[in-house]
């Protein structure tokens, strides 16, 4: 999942779910739970809520991009 944030930058839960379902059998609620844990416990995601509250946008915080890239072994 973290590679999606490195490649695509800003994502919503439906977008993440769609990408992950191409490779894994995973539910929307599982993805939402994982993103919530990453955002709240690890604190590496920036959460943007839009005005009407329909879709929350998640972005990898700039200060963690290099760390995540090194961890994933991507360039």
Backbone as JSON, one array per atom type, in Angstrom:
{
  "sequence": "XXXXXXXXXXXXXXXXXXXXXXXXXXXXXXXXXXXXXXXXXXXXXXXXXXXXXXXXXXXXXXXXXXXXXXXXXXX",
  "N": [[0.81, -1.18, 0.0], [1.96, 1.22, 0.73], [3.63, 1.79, -1.4], [1.86, 2.77, -3.27], [1.27, 5.3, -2.27], [3.72, 6.51, -2.62], [4.0, 6.46, -5.4], [1.56, 7.59, -6.45], [0.79, 9.66, -4.82], [-1.6, 11.41, -3.73], [-4.46, 9.97, -2.4], [-7.7, 8.41, -2.19], [-9.78, 6.31, -0.09], [-11.48, 4.62, -1.74], [-9.94, 4.66, -4.13], [-7.51, 3.48, -3.32], [-8.44, 0.97, -2.53], [-9.38, -0.02, -5.0], [-6.95, -0.23, -6.45], [-5.52, -2.09, -4.87], [-7.19, -4.31, -4.98], [-6.71, -5.29, -7.47], [-4.56, -6.93, -7.16], [-4.89, -8.34, -4.8], [-7.22, -10.12, -2.68], [-9.27, -8.24, -1.04], [-11.15, -6.27, 1.27], [-13.11, -3.23, 1.23], [-13.47, -2.18, 3.8], [-11.33, -3.32, 5.18], [-9.16, -2.08, 3.95], [-9.71, 0.59, 4.64], [-9.37, 0.41, 7.4], [-6.63, -0.27, 7.59], [-5.44, 2.02, 6.44], [-6.31, 3.94, 8.25], [-4.96, 3.13, 10.59], [-2.3, 3.46, 9.76], [-2.31, 6.22, 9.35], [-3.06, 7.26, 11.89], [-1.64, 5.89, 13.99], [1.02, 5.46, 13.07], [1.48, 7.93, 11.94], [2.35, 8.94, 9.48], [0.89, 9.79, 7.37], [-0.81, 12.46, 5.78], [-3.93, 13.85, 6.35], [-6.62, 14.97, 4.5], [-9.66, 16.49, 4.57], [-12.47, 16.99, 2.55], [-14.77, 19.73, 1.87], [-17.49, 18.92, 1.71], [-17.37, 16.48, 2.87], [-17.37, 13.96, 1.65], [-15.26, 12.41, 0.49], [-12.22, 11.53, 1.9], [-8.91, 12.57, 1.58], [-5.78, 11.1, 1.42], [-2.36, 11.58, 1.98], [1.12, 10.91, 1.71], [3.24, 12.18, 4.13], [5.59, 14.73, 3.46], [8.1, 14.68, 4.76], [8.48, 12.01, 5.23], [8.73, 10.65, 2.87], [11.27, 9.94, 1.72], [12.15, 8.06, 3.61], [10.22, 6.03, 3.38], [10.57, 5.32, 0.69], [13.2, 4.3, 0.77], [12.76, 2.15, 2.5], [11.02, 0.59, 0.98], [12.68, 0.01, -1.09], [12.67, 1.21, -3.58], [13.12, 3.54, -6.3]],
  "CA": [[0.0, 0.0, 0.0], [2.8, 2.41, 0.8], [4.15, 2.12, -2.73], [0.84, 3.59, -3.93], [1.44, 6.68, -1.81], [4.95, 7.02, -3.22], [3.78, 6.64, -6.83], [0.38, 8.38, -6.83], [0.8, 10.82, -3.89], [-2.85, 11.68, -3.02], [-5.4, 8.89, -2.67], [-8.86, 8.19, -1.34], [-9.96, 4.89, 0.24], [-11.92, 3.87, -2.93], [-8.83, 4.51, -5.08], [-6.57, 2.5, -2.76], [-9.11, -0.33, -2.61], [-9.36, -0.43, -6.41], [-5.6, -0.64, -6.82], [-5.13, -3.3, -4.13], [-8.01, -5.44, -5.42], [-6.12, -5.84, -8.69], [-3.55, -7.92, -6.78], [-5.25, -9.06, -3.58], [-8.63, -10.2, -2.31], [-9.32, -7.39, 0.15], [-12.39, -5.5, 1.33], [-13.06, -1.78, 1.44], [-13.31, -1.92, 5.24], [-9.96, -3.69, 5.56], [-8.29, -1.0, 3.47], [-9.97, 1.76, 5.47], [-8.75, 0.16, 8.7], [-5.17, -0.17, 7.44], [-5.08, 3.43, 6.22], [-6.54, 4.62, 9.52], [-3.86, 2.8, 11.49], [-1.09, 4.12, 9.25], [-2.46, 7.67, 9.56], [-3.14, 7.66, 13.3], [-0.61, 5.3, 14.85], [2.36, 5.76, 12.55], [1.53, 9.38, 11.74], [3.1, 9.3, 8.28], [-0.03, 10.26, 6.34], [-1.54, 13.72, 5.99], [-5.35, 13.61, 6.07], [-7.34, 16.16, 4.05], [-11.1, 16.26, 4.42], [-13.06, 18.02, 1.71], [-15.83, 20.5, 2.51], [-18.76, 18.18, 1.83], [-17.12, 15.29, 3.68], [-17.62, 12.7, 0.95], [-14.03, 11.62, 0.34], [-11.03, 12.01, 2.59], [-7.72, 12.35, 0.77], [-4.61, 10.75, 2.23], [-1.07, 11.81, 1.32], [2.31, 10.63, 2.5], [3.88, 13.43, 4.54], [6.82, 14.96, 2.71], [9.3, 14.3, 5.52], [8.59, 10.55, 5.3], [8.83, 10.07, 1.53], [12.57, 9.3, 1.57], [12.2, 6.89, 4.48], [9.37, 4.99, 2.79], [11.23, 4.88, -0.54], [14.31, 3.44, 1.18], [12.19, 0.94, 3.08], [10.46, -0.21, -0.12], [13.74, -0.33, -2.03], [12.35, 1.76, -4.9], [13.78, 4.82, -6.55]],
  "C": [[0.86, 1.26, 0.0], [3.39, 2.79, -0.55], [3.15, 2.94, -3.53], [1.0, 5.06, -3.54], [2.7, 7.31, -2.39], [4.71, 7.35, -4.69], [2.69, 7.66, -7.16], [0.21, 9.63, -5.97], [-0.51, 10.98, -3.11], [-3.9, 10.65, -3.42], [-6.58, 8.92, -1.71], [-8.97, 6.69, -1.06], [-10.48, 4.11, -0.98], [-10.8, 3.66, -3.96], [-7.84, 3.46, -4.6], [-7.16, 1.1, -2.88], [-9.07, -0.86, -4.04], [-8.0, -0.93, -6.85], [-5.2, -1.96, -6.14], [-5.94, -4.52, -4.58], [-7.54, -6.02, -6.75], [-5.14, -6.96, -8.37], [-3.95, -8.8, -5.61], [-6.77, -9.14, -3.44], [-8.78, -9.47, -0.98], [-10.58, -6.54, 0.1], [-12.11, -4.01, 1.55], [-12.78, -1.47, 2.92], [-11.92, -2.29, 5.74], [-8.98, -2.6, 5.15], [-8.47, 0.24, 4.34], [-9.32, 1.61, 6.85], [-7.24, 0.31, 8.63], [-4.73, 1.28, 7.28], [-5.26, 4.21, 7.51], [-5.42, 4.36, 10.51], [-2.57, 3.49, 11.06], [-1.15, 5.62, 9.55], [-2.39, 8.04, 11.04], [-2.0, 7.14, 14.16], [0.8, 5.62, 14.38], [2.55, 7.24, 12.29], [2.26, 9.81, 10.49], [2.2, 9.79, 7.15], [-0.67, 11.58, 6.76], [-2.97, 13.48, 5.53], [-6.01, 14.93, 5.7], [-8.81, 15.78, 3.88], [-11.67, 17.37, 3.55], [-14.28, 18.64, 2.4], [-17.12, 19.71, 2.7], [-18.59, 16.85, 2.56], [-17.32, 13.96, 2.99], [-16.38, 11.83, 0.84], [-12.89, 12.3, 1.08], [-9.83, 11.64, 1.74], [-6.54, 12.14, 1.71], [-3.36, 10.95, 1.39], [0.05, 11.43, 2.27], [2.97, 11.96, 2.85], [5.25, 13.53, 3.9], [8.06, 14.49, 3.46], [9.49, 12.79, 5.6], [8.76, 9.88, 3.94], [10.15, 9.32, 1.36], [12.68, 8.03, 2.4], [11.41, 5.73, 3.87], [10.01, 4.45, 1.51], [12.39, 3.94, -0.21], [13.81, 2.11, 1.72], [11.65, 0.01, 1.99], [11.53, -0.65, -1.11], [13.46, 0.13, -3.44], [13.06, 3.08, -5.07], [12.8, 5.87, -6.98]]
}
